[in-house]
Amino acid sequence: MRQPAPNFTNAFLATLGVMLFMGLLTAGAIWGWAGVIFGALGFDGLSRPIARRARR
């Protein structure tokens, strides 16, 4: 008689949890960098006309 296959459900769920955590952490880091870049560009775009007026 054949032995039943081992139950890897817990190992799969633990690995899935780690992979999901790392994926969300990576996505958050990428969105964070994009937010900083777009925020800096927006601030630069708003501050240039103000600086031009102040120089006159």
C-alpha positions, 0 to 999 in steps of 0.5 A: 500500500502506498503512503499518503502524500505529506501535508505541506499546507502549513509550510505553504501558508507560512511561505505565502505570508512571507512572500506577501509581506515582502511584496507589499513592503517592496510596493510600499517602498517604490510608491514612497520613492515615487511620492517623494520624487513627485512631491519634490517636482511639484514643490519645485514647480510651485517655488520657481514662479515665486522665486522669480517674483521675489527677484524682481 
